[in-house]
C-alpha cells in the first residue's frame, strides 16, 4: 500500500455540517479498500483567484493508505461530483 494525500475544495453554498458529512462518507469509502491516516478540515477560505465564478470554498485534506486502483476510482468520482470545486491527489513518499 502507498501513502496518498487528497485535497478537496467544496462549494461555499454548502453548510459546514454538510461538508463534514461528505468528507465522512469519503473516508468510509476509502476505509473499505484502504486506511485513513488523518483528516484535516481547514474550513472556508478565500481563493487567490476565481475558479468557475467562485471566490471561496471549504478546504479539507485527507491522508490515506491504499493501492493505486482506489486512487483512480476516487479521482473519477470527485471529478464528477457537483459539490467539489477542485481536488488533487498526491502520492507521498514513505521516506
Backbone bond lengths (Angstrom), bond angles and torsions (degrees), N, CA, C in turn:
res aa  C-N    CA-C-N  psi(-1)  N-CA   C-N-CA  omega(-1)  CA-C   N-CA-C  phi
1 X - - - 1.454 - - 1.526 109.61 -
2 X 1.306 114.99 148.41 1.455 121.57 -179.51 1.522 110.65 -114.74
3 X 1.318 116.18 158.68 1.463 121.44 179.50 1.525 108.92 -96.32
4 X 1.335 115.72 132.24 1.453 122.37 179.60 1.521 109.60 -129.44
5 X 1.332 114.65 159.16 1.456 121.35 174.65 1.523 107.32 -129.49
6 X 1.312 115.74 127.85 1.460 122.71 -179.41 1.517 108.78 -114.16
7 X 1.325 116.54 122.95 1.460 121.02 175.47 1.517 107.44 -111.94
8 X 1.335 116.02 131.24 1.459 121.26 -179.50 1.517 110.05 -127.84
9 X 1.328 114.80 149.41 1.459 121.86 171.69 1.520 106.50 -122.93
10 X 1.338 116.20 116.60 1.457 121.77 177.82 1.524 110.52 -93.11
11 X 1.301 116.98 157.27 1.467 123.19 -178.58 1.528 111.70 -62.35
12 X 1.341 116.89 143.38 1.469 120.74 -177.71 1.530 113.59 -72.76
13 X 1.336 118.71 -17.19 1.460 120.93 179.55 1.532 112.17 -69.81
14 X 1.312 116.41 -20.87 1.465 120.67 -179.47 1.530 109.49 -72.55
15 X 1.329 115.85 155.80 1.457 119.33 173.55 1.526 108.21 -86.65
16 X 1.329 115.93 157.12 1.469 119.56 -178.60 1.530 112.23 -59.58
17 X 1.354 119.87 -42.35 1.476 118.58 177.55 1.535 112.96 -61.23
18 X 1.345 117.24 -35.57 1.463 119.56 177.90 1.526 111.44 -66.16
19 X 1.326 116.44 -39.22 1.470 120.63 178.15 1.521 109.48 -64.43
20 X 1.329 116.54 -45.76 1.473 119.83 179.55 1.530 111.05 -62.67
21 X 1.326 117.99 -35.38 1.462 121.79 176.63 1.521 110.73 -63.92
22 X 1.321 116.77 -44.24 1.468 119.83 178.88 1.526 111.57 -64.99
23 X 1.318 116.88 -37.53 1.470 120.19 177.07 1.529 109.41 -64.71
24 X 1.328 117.23 -40.65 1.462 121.42 177.10 1.522 111.98 -61.56
25 X 1.334 116.93 -40.87 1.464 120.95 177.46 1.526 111.00 -64.72
26 X 1.325 116.19 -38.93 1.463 120.53 177.39 1.528 110.72 -64.91
27 X 1.343 115.98 -42.44 1.469 119.85 177.71 1.525 111.02 -60.92
28 X 1.332 116.97 -39.76 1.471 120.62 178.52 1.520 110.83 -64.21
29 X 1.329 117.17 -39.33 1.468 120.59 178.21 1.523 110.81 -66.36
30 X 1.319 116.92 -39.01 1.471 120.55 178.26 1.520 109.80 -66.86
31 X 1.326 117.40 -40.23 1.468 122.14 -176.92 1.531 112.23 -64.42
32 X 1.329 117.92 -23.90 1.466 120.29 178.64 1.526 111.76 -66.39
33 X 1.342 116.96 -34.05 1.460 119.93 -176.81 1.521 113.05 -120.01
34 X 1.316 117.44 -0.28 1.458 120.70 -177.63 1.516 110.46 -154.40
35 X 1.329 116.39 -148.20 1.459 121.56 -178.06 1.528 109.25 -145.23
36 X 1.330 116.47 127.14 1.459 121.47 176.93 1.523 108.07 -83.77
37 X 1.341 116.26 124.03 1.461 120.71 -179.72 1.519 111.95 -91.01
38 X 1.339 117.06 -44.16 1.460 120.37 -174.75 1.524 109.61 -158.46
39 X 1.329 115.90 147.73 1.452 122.00 174.93 1.515 108.34 -130.95
40 X 1.319 115.66 131.60 1.457 121.48 -179.62 1.526 108.29 -126.68
41 X 1.333 116.97 115.10 1.459 122.08 178.91 1.520 108.35 -99.10
42 X 1.323 117.40 118.06 1.457 122.19 -175.68 1.521 112.53 -90.19
43 X 1.309 117.57 -18.70 1.460 120.27 -178.14 1.520 111.77 88.52
44 X 1.333 115.31 -166.00 1.461 120.98 -177.52 1.526 110.15 -82.83
45 X 1.330 115.49 127.40 1.462 121.91 -179.70 1.526 109.36 -130.55
46 X 1.306 114.89 153.59 1.462 122.31 177.09 1.532 108.72 -85.64
47 X 1.337 117.15 139.75 1.460 122.43 178.85 1.524 110.42 -78.12
48 X 1.302 116.30 154.16 1.459 121.57 173.76 1.533 109.92 -73.07
49 X 1.335 116.17 -28.43 1.463 121.51 177.53 1.521 108.42 -147.60
50 X 1.294 116.59 159.27 1.459 122.54 -176.93 1.527 111.23 -71.62
51 X 1.334 116.43 136.09 1.459 122.62 177.00 1.528 107.11 -122.51
52 X 1.312 117.87 116.04 1.467 122.83 179.89 1.531 112.18 51.09
53 X 1.316 116.98 44.06 1.471 124.50 179.00 1.530 112.47 64.44
54 X 1.317 117.12 26.02 1.468 122.79 177.90 1.527 107.43 -119.30
55 X 1.342 117.26 136.91 1.464 121.49 -176.42 1.525 114.61 -108.01
56 X 1.342 118.09 -10.21 1.464 120.87 -179.28 1.522 109.73 -152.29
57 X 1.338 115.58 167.02 1.450 120.39 179.62 1.522 111.02 -170.84
58 X 1.333 115.24 169.53 1.467 121.81 178.73 1.531 108.82 -90.36
59 X 1.311 116.06 121.16 1.463 122.28 -179.12 1.532 110.06 -95.34
60 X 1.327 115.96 141.74 1.460 120.86 172.80 1.527 108.68 -149.31
61 X 1.340 115.44 150.38 1.461 122.34 179.88 1.526 107.70 -130.01
62 X 1.328 115.89 129.52 1.467 121.74 179.04 1.523 108.02 -123.54
63 X 1.333 116.93 124.54 1.458 121.58 173.47 1.523 107.44 -101.11
64 X 1.329 116.01 135.18 1.460 119.47 -177.35 1.518 111.46 -150.82
65 X 1.331 115.19 161.58 1.463 123.76 174.44 1.513 108.03 -107.26
66 X 1.323 117.31 133.25 1.465 119.78 176.36 1.518 109.75 -165.52
67 X 1.313 114.19 177.17 1.454 121.66 173.48 1.530 108.10 -94.40
68 X 1.333 117.94 158.26 1.471 121.04 -176.19 1.536 116.50 -55.62
69 X 1.330 121.30 -34.38 1.474 118.35 179.70 1.540 113.77 -59.82
70 X 1.323 118.02 -33.92 1.459 120.40 178.11 1.522 110.59 -65.45
71 X 1.312 117.72 -36.29 1.466 121.64 179.82 1.532 109.85 -63.52
72 X 1.320 116.96 -41.60 1.461 120.25 177.75 1.525 111.35 -63.09
73 X 1.323 116.43 -41.26 1.465 121.29 178.41 1.523 111.30 -64.05
74 X 1.342 116.72 -44.79 1.467 120.70 178.55 1.528 110.96 -62.71
75 X 1.321 117.00 -43.82 1.458 121.19 -179.35 1.525 110.75 -59.50
76 X 1.299 116.86 -44.10 1.474 120.76 179.65 1.519 111.02 -65.62
77 X 1.332 117.21 -45.96 1.466 120.81 -178.40 1.530 111.29 -63.57
78 X 1.325 117.49 -42.08 1.465 120.44 -179.19 1.528 111.69 -71.86
79 X 1.320 117.36 -29.55 1.468 120.13 176.20 1.522 111.09 -65.95
80 X 1.322 116.47 -32.62 1.465 121.53 -178.95 1.526 113.33 -88.30
81 X 1.325 118.16 -14.94 1.468 121.93 -176.52 1.531 110.68 -69.84
82 X 1.315 116.44 128.30 1.465 121.60 -179.90 1.521 112.49 -71.73
83 X 1.329 117.92 -29.20 1.462 121.68 -175.47 1.524 113.57 -83.98
84 X 1.326 117.52 -5.57 1.465 121.19 -179.79 1.527 108.84 -104.21
85 X 1.340 116.26 118.09 1.464 121.00 179.31 1.520 109.85 -74.33
86 X 1.327 116.62 -48.51 1.466 123.10 179.72 1.527 109.20 -146.66
87 X 1.326 115.70 154.59 1.460 121.20 172.13 1.519 108.83 -148.29
88 X 1.308 115.14 156.72 1.475 121.20 179.41 1.515 107.79 -148.03
89 X 1.328 116.81 130.24 1.458 121.75 177.62 1.527 107.55 -115.37
90 X 1.331 115.22 123.65 1.457 121.80 179.91 1.518 110.18 -118.01
91 X 1.333 116.16 142.75 1.454 120.46 173.35 1.532 107.29 -88.69
92 X 1.322 116.67 128.56 1.457 122.69 -179.49 1.530 108.30 -99.02
93 X 1.325 116.97 130.09 1.470 120.57 177.16 1.514 109.27 -67.54
94 X 1.325 115.80 142.78 1.463 121.65 -178.26 1.529 111.97 -87.17
95 X 1.305 118.35 21.24 1.449 121.44 -177.03 1.502 111.46 -79.76
